[in-house]
Amino acid sequence: MEYGRRSPLLRVRGRSIAWLPPLLLLAGVILLDFATGEDFRIITWIVLVPGIAAAICGVWTTAAYSLLSVVTYVAVDSAWPDQYKAGFGDFLLVALGGTLATLAAVARVRHERQILHIQDIAETTRRTVLRPLPPRWAGLEHAGVYLAADVDARVGGDFYDIQPGPHGTRVLVGDVQGKGLGAVETAAALLGTFREAGYHEQDLTTLAGRLETRMLRHRSHTAAIGRDEGDRFATAVLIAFADDAPETVDMMNFGHEPPLAVGPRGVRELPSGDGVPLGLGDLADRLPPVHRVPLAPDETLLLVTDGVTEARDGLGAFYELAREVGRAVAADPRRTDPRRLVRRVRDGVLRHSRGRLDDDTTIFAVRRLPVPGSGRGEDLEQGRLRS
């Protein structure tokens, strides 16, 4: 078994061929050394073989190439008459190069293992904060994607969740101010409160109050342990899907990007962030109002963080979310499906920004599941068959 992880770029049908480039180089050096004649000996170039192996192979493979290079050097150099031999000095160069290449491979593999361990921790943290959700759950179908501005971090302060309960199903999407583990901890604290209070509390305003209190308590705790992070806050949208109101949703917006209702007839913007973010409730006299807005059975709610709306192209122009989604739906109404909608926005943002994200980006789409026997359910099934 190879010590360390091989480069995933050097695989054919799932099998590693990282050993092949050093072998080809070794053979090429041998052939060239005999082809160039006694006036131009290049056998010393064989020192490049373990160097290449150290960059793409494991430790034991690199060590094997280092030893093979030394043996090959001695064999090839001995095949020449004494007056044309490269000599002992070049032998030491090949031997030393192989030793250093093996040590470099050890350091590289150890570093790769550390990075993989960190990535495993980040992935575990992400799955704890953004717990996996069934694609169809609590009467809703949804899709979400999270893109970290730091591709190695994989986790940040954006969050979303769905919580069913006896009083209906609640959805929370938000963005914690700042970055790093502090933002992750804050998101985890808010989601923990949402999952409990979202189940037990009947009134949406009471649930919002619990979230505001949790934000203040979390901030007080971090300051008490000597990690004062200032007036950290979180923008968020809190949505309630009531069982007895199938064509409306209740919504509270805490300074967040306004959701979009995306349907076959077009795109419309729902009430914007008329409330202050969570954690800044002392700046306002009351919590944001509860808006009851119509939502047709064939409409999908699209919620994003500012990583989407503030994505810029090379000229500094922002990504026009509503316009781009409107064009996509007009071209193909089936793109109102949550999964297709999320993919379309994700691809559009990455294309617009040329893959350079300045902020964590979350795209979340949710809509009610079709009622059995309804026209929308039949239309959706026909659309899937056509696609």
C-alpha positions in Angstrom: 0.0 0.0 0.0 1.4 3.4 -1.0 2.4 5.7 1.9 0.4 8.9 1.2 -2.2 10.0 -1.2 -1.3 10.1 -4.9 -2.3 12.9 -7.1 -5.9 12.5 -8.3 -4.9 14.2 -11.6 -2.8 11.1 -12.6 -5.4 8.5 -12.7 -6.8 6.3 -15.5 -10.0 4.4 -14.9 -9.5 4.9 -11.2 -5.9 3.6 -11.1 -2.9 5.8 -10.3 -0.3 6.2 -12.9 1.8 8.6 -10.9 4.7 6.2 -11.2 4.8 6.5 -15.0 6.3 10.0 -15.6 9.5 9.3 -13.5 9.9 5.9 -15.3 9.6 7.6 -18.8 12.1 10.2 -17.7 14.5 7.5 -16.5 14.3 5.7 -19.8 14.7 8.9 -21.8 17.8 9.9 -19.9 19.4 6.4 -20.5 18.6 6.5 -24.2 19.8 10.1 -24.7 23.0 9.4 -22.8 23.9 6.6 -25.3 22.6 8.6 -28.3 24.6 11.8 -27.6 27.9 10.0 -27.5 31.0 10.4 -25.4 31.3 14.2 -25.9 28.0 15.0 -24.2 27.2 12.7 -21.2 23.8 13.5 -19.7 23.5 10.5 -17.3 23.7 12.9 -14.4 20.3 14.2 -15.4 18.9 11.1 -13.8 18.9 13.0 -10.6 15.7 14.6 -11.9 13.9 11.2 -11.7 13.5 11.1 -7.9 12.8 14.8 -7.9 9.8 14.3 -10.2 8.7 11.3 -8.1 8.8 13.3 -4.9 6.3 15.8 -6.4 3.7 13.3 -7.5 4.4 9.9 -5.9 4.3 8.5 -2.4 7.3 8.1 -0.1 8.1 4.5 -0.9 7.8 5.0 -4.6 10.1 8.0 -4.4 12.6 6.0 -2.3 12.5 3.2 -4.9 13.2 5.6 -7.8 16.1 7.2 -5.8 17.7 3.7 -5.4 16.9 2.8 -9.0 18.5 6.1 -10.2 21.7 5.3 -8.3 21.9 1.7 -9.6 21.1 2.9 -13.1 23.8 5.6 -12.9 26.4 3.1 -11.9 25.4 0.6 -14.6 25.2 3.1 -17.4 28.4 5.0 -16.4 30.3 1.7 -16.2 29.3 0.8 -19.7 31.6 3.6 -21.0 35.4 3.5 -21.2 37.2 5.0 -18.3 38.1 8.2 -20.1 34.4 9.0 -20.8 32.9 8.2 -17.4 31.0 10.9 -15.6 32.9 10.0 -12.4 32.4 9.7 -8.7 31.4 13.3 -8.2 28.3 12.9 -10.3 27.5 9.7 -8.5 27.4 11.6 -5.2 25.2 14.2 -6.8 22.7 11.5 -7.9 22.8 9.8 -4.5 22.3 13.1 -2.6 19.5 14.1 -4.9 17.7 10.9 -4.3 18.0 11.3 -0.5 16.8 14.8 -0.6 13.9 13.8 -2.9 12.8 11.1 -0.5 12.9 13.6 2.4 10.9 16.0 0.4 8.3 13.3 -0.3 8.0 12.6 3.4 7.4 16.3 4.1 4.9 16.6 1.3 2.9 13.5 2.3 2.9 14.7 5.9 1.6 18.1 4.9 -1.1 16.5 2.7 -2.3 14.4 5.6 -2.5 17.4 7.9 -4.6 19.3 5.2 -6.9 16.2 4.8 -7.4 16.1 8.6 -8.3 19.8 8.7 -10.7 19.3 5.8 -12.3 16.4 7.6 -12.8 18.5 10.6 -14.2 21.3 8.5 -16.6 18.9 6.7 -17.8 17.5 10.1 -18.3 21.0 11.4 -20.2 22.0 8.2 -22.5 18.9 8.5 -23.1 19.8 12.1 -24.1 23.4 11.4 -25.8 22.7 8.0 -27.3 19.3 8.9 -28.3 17.1 5.9 -31.9 17.5 5.0 -34.1 15.1 3.2 -34.9 16.5 -0.3 -38.6 16.1 0.4 -39.4 16.8 4.1 -42.3 18.2 6.1 -44.4 19.0 3.1 -41.6 20.9 1.3 -39.1 20.1 -1.4 -35.9 22.1 -1.4 -32.3 22.4 -2.6 -29.4 24.3 -1.3 -25.8 25.0 -2.1 -23.1 26.6 0.0 -19.9 28.0 -1.5 -17.1 29.1 0.8 -15.1 32.1 -0.3 -12.1 30.2 1.0 -12.3 26.9 -0.9 -10.1 25.1 1.6 -12.2 26.2 4.6 -15.6 24.7 3.4 -17.4 26.3 6.2 -18.4 29.9 7.2 -21.2 31.9 8.7 -24.0 31.3 6.2 -26.7 28.9 7.4 -30.1 27.5 6.5 -32.5 24.9 8.0 -36.0 23.5 7.9 -37.8 22.7 11.1 -41.2 20.9 11.0 -43.4 21.0 14.1 -47.0 20.9 15.3 -47.6 24.5 14.3 -46.3 24.1 10.7 -43.0 24.1 9.0 -40.4 26.9 9.6 -37.5 27.8 7.4 -34.5 29.9 8.4 -31.8 31.3 6.1 -29.2 33.7 7.4 -25.7 35.2 7.2 -23.5 35.9 10.3 -21.4 39.0 10.1 -17.7 38.2 9.9 -15.8 35.1 9.1 -13.9 32.3 10.8 -14.8 30.0 13.6 -16.5 32.8 15.5 -19.1 33.1 12.7 -19.5 29.4 12.6 -20.1 29.2 16.4 -22.7 32.0 16.1 -24.5 30.2 13.2 -24.5 27.0 15.3 -26.0 28.8 18.3 -28.8 30.3 16.2 -29.6 27.1 14.5 -29.8 25.2 17.8 -32.3 27.7 19.1 -34.3 27.6 15.8 -34.5 23.8 15.9 -36.0 23.8 19.4 -38.1 27.0 19.4 -39.2 26.4 15.8 -40.8 23.2 16.9 -42.4 24.4 20.2 -43.4 28.0 19.6 -46.7 28.6 17.9 -46.2 32.3 17.3 -43.6 33.4 14.7 -42.9 36.6 16.6 -42.1 34.6 19.8 -39.7 32.4 17.8 -38.0 35.6 16.4 -37.7 36.9 20.0 -36.0 33.6 21.0 -33.5 34.0 18.2 -32.7 37.6 19.2 -32.2 36.6 22.8 -29.9 33.7 21.8 -27.8 36.0 19.7 -27.3 38.4 22.7 -26.6 35.6 25.1 -24.0 34.1 22.7 -22.3 37.5 22.3 -22.2 38.0 26.1 -20.7 34.5 26.6 -17.9 35.1 24.0 -17.1 38.4 25.7 -17.0 36.8 29.2 -14.4 34.2 28.1 -12.2 37.0 26.8 -13.0 36.6 23.1 -14.8 39.9 22.5 -15.9 39.9 18.9 -17.7 43.2 19.0 -21.3 43.7 18.1 -21.6 40.6 15.9 -24.9 40.3 14.2 -26.7 38.1 11.7 -29.1 38.9 8.9 -31.8 36.4 8.4 -35.2 35.5 6.9 -37.7 33.5 8.9 -40.5 31.9 7.0 -43.5 29.9 8.3 -45.4 27.5 6.0 -48.7 27.0 7.8 -50.7 23.9 7.2 -54.0 25.8 7.2 -52.9 28.4 4.7 -51.6 26.6 1.7 -51.4 29.6 -0.6 -49.6 32.0 1.7 -46.5 32.2 3.9 -45.6 34.3 6.9 -42.2 35.9 6.8 -40.0 38.1 9.0 -36.9 39.7 7.5 -34.0 40.7 9.7 -32.1 43.0 7.3 -31.5 40.2 4.8 -31.7 40.0 1.1 -35.4 39.9 0.0 -36.5 36.5 -1.1 -37.8 36.0 -4.6 -40.9 34.1 -5.6 -40.1 32.3 -8.8 -42.9 30.8 -10.9 -43.7 30.0 -14.5 -45.3 33.5 -14.8 -42.2 35.3 -13.7 -40.2 36.5 -10.7 -41.4 38.8 -8.0 -39.6 40.2 -5.0 -41.0 39.7 -1.5 -40.8 42.3 1.3 -37.2 43.4 1.9 -35.3 43.6 5.1 -37.4 46.1 7.1 -36.1 44.9 10.4 -32.6 45.2 12.0 -30.4 42.1 12.0 -30.4 39.6 14.9 -28.3 40.9 17.7 -29.0 44.6 17.0 -32.6 44.5 18.4 -31.7 47.3 20.9 -31.5 49.7 18.0 -35.2 49.2 17.2 -38.3 49.5 19.3 -39.7 46.2 18.2 -39.0 43.1 16.1 -39.7 43.3 12.4 -43.3 42.8 11.4 -44.7 39.5 10.2 -45.6 39.8 6.5 -48.3 37.4 5.1 -47.6 37.1 1.4 -49.3 35.0 -1.3 -47.4 32.1 -2.7 -48.9 30.1 -5.5 -48.5 26.3 -5.4 -46.2 26.4 -8.5 -44.0 29.2 -7.1 -40.6 28.5 -5.5 -39.0 30.7 -2.8 -35.4 31.6 -3.7 -33.3 32.8 -0.8 -29.7 33.9 -1.1 -27.0 35.5 1.0 -25.1 38.6 -0.1 -22.4 36.5 -1.7 -24.8 36.2 -4.6 -26.0 39.8 -5.0 -22.6 41.3 -4.3 -20.7 39.0 -6.8 -18.9 41.2 -9.3 -17.5 40.7 -12.7 -14.2 41.9 -14.1 -15.7 45.4 -14.6 -17.1 45.6 -11.0 -20.8 45.1 -12.0 -23.0 43.2 -9.6 -24.8 40.0 -10.4 -28.4 40.8 -11.3 -30.2 37.9 -9.5 -33.8 38.8 -10.3 -33.1 39.6 -14.0 -31.0 36.4 -14.6 -33.5 34.2 -12.9 -36.3 35.8 -14.8 -34.5 35.1 -18.1 -33.8 31.5 -17.2 -37.5 30.8 -16.2 -38.8 32.6 -19.3 -36.6 30.3 -21.4 -37.6 27.2 -19.5 -40.4 27.2 -16.9 -39.2 23.9 -15.5 -36.3 25.8 -14.0 -38.6 26.7 -11.1 -37.8 23.3 -9.7 -35.6 23.9 -6.6 -32.7 21.8 -7.7 -32.6 23.3 -11.2 -33.1 26.8 -9.8 -30.2 26.4 -7.4 -27.9 25.0 -10.1 -28.8 27.8 -12.4 -28.0 30.5 -9.9 -24.8 28.8 -8.7 -23.5 28.5 -12.3 -24.5 32.1 -13.1 -22.7 33.5 -10.0 -19.6 31.5 -10.7 -19.6 32.5 -14.4 -20.3 36.1 -13.6 -17.5 36.3 -11.0 -15.1 34.0 -13.0 -15.0 31.7 -10.0 -13.6 34.4 -7.6 -16.0 34.7 -4.6 -15.3 37.5 -2.2 -17.8 36.3 0.4 -19.4 33.0 1.4 -22.4 32.3 -0.8 -25.5 30.4 0.0 -28.4 29.6 -2.4 -31.5 28.0 -1.0 -34.8 27.2 -2.8 -37.9 25.8 -1.3 -41.5 25.2 -2.3 -44.5 23.2 -1.1 -44.8 19.6 -2.3 -47.7 19.2 -4.8 -51.0 17.9 -3.3 -51.8 14.4 -4.7 -54.4 14.8 -7.4 -53.6 18.5 -8.1 -52.8 19.8 -11.5 -49.4 20.9 -10.4 -48.4 17.4 -9.4 -49.4 16.1 -12.9 -47.5 18.9 -14.6 -44.4 18.3 -12.6 -44.4 14.6 -13.4 -44.8 15.3 -17.1 -42.0 17.8 -16.9 -39.7 15.3 -15.3 -40.6 12.7 -18.0 -39.8 15.3 -20.8 -36.5 16.2 -19.2 
